[in-house]
Structure formats: structure tokens, C-alpha cells
């Protein structure tokens, strides 16, 4: 059995299109930081009209409400937290602009988010991808089985979430109809 250090890929030796991985991480972090600033200022400029715009219509209302609640409760700290929550990561920066979060604190929170989230996800994904590629090099059958298991897990997760959402919607609808029957005076 190989030692653990031999099994893990060396992140400093990786390159993509001839550029070292660390440079891609820096460029990706800078691009994400720039995008977050643009999202803030677009939300700031449009204000509540953002929700009626083409971009605003693409964001689900429940995601907008979740982002608004997070911003109202946590302020700029919600901006940092949104990096780690997939739906909020794409909704909250716009909403922070609409709600006029303090821009200096927004910059600090988005910079900290970029400095922590980008390297973790980049090197984490790098390790997963190269780990799977190493497995494929040693045993294509095992790599295929792992890929099939991951696809099956993702499909099952989406089905479970869809059923859970439908069940919650049904439960939210039922109490109102049973309340209406209980308080109906025509049966008295």
C-alpha cells in the first residue's frame, strides 16, 4: 500500500492550459470578486425594479425572500455566508444591492468569501477529479462504477428533494382547507 502522501496529487504541480493551477485560482477569485461587485451595483441601481427585470424574473421568489431575510438578519455577514450556500451565492449579491447593505462591509465580506471559498472549492475539486482519474488509470471498471454511483446518488437526491417539496406544498394546502371546514357556520 502506498503512503497517503503518494496517493494525493500535488496541487503545486498542476496546470490547466499551460498555466499553474494556483494562478487559475487567483484569476478565478478576482473574477468572482468583480462579479460580486457588479451584482451589488446592478441591484443598487435598479432597486426594487430588479425583481421585475428579466434577471429578477429568472430568480425564484422563494430564493429572493430567503436572500432578503438573510441580509436583513445578518447584513454583510450574510454575504460571506452566501459563498457556502449554492442558491444564495447567485441571489444574495443582487438583493444586497437592492437592500443597500453598507458597501464597505459588503466589499470586506465578499473579499473574505472569495479568499476562502475559491481555494477550497478549486483544490477540493482538483483533488476529486485527479483522484478519480488516478482510479480510472488503475481500474477503469472501478472508475466507471464510482461515476455510475455518483450519477445515481445525484438522481436520487433530486427525486427526494422534489418529493419533499411536493409533500410540503400539499401539507401547507391541507390545514387551510380543514380549518375552513371547522369554522364553517353553515354546518352548525
Buried (B, 14 or more C-beta within 10 A) or exposed (E): EEEEEEEEBEBEEBEEEEEBBBEBBBEBBEEBBEEBBEBBEBBBEBEEEBBEEEBBEEBEEEBBEBBBEBBEEBBBBBBBBBBEBEBBBBBBBBBBBBBEBEBEBBBBBBBBBBEBBBBEBBBEEBBEEBBBEBBBEEEEEEBEEBEEEEEEEEEEEEEEEEEEEEEEEEEEEEEEEEEEEEEEEEEE
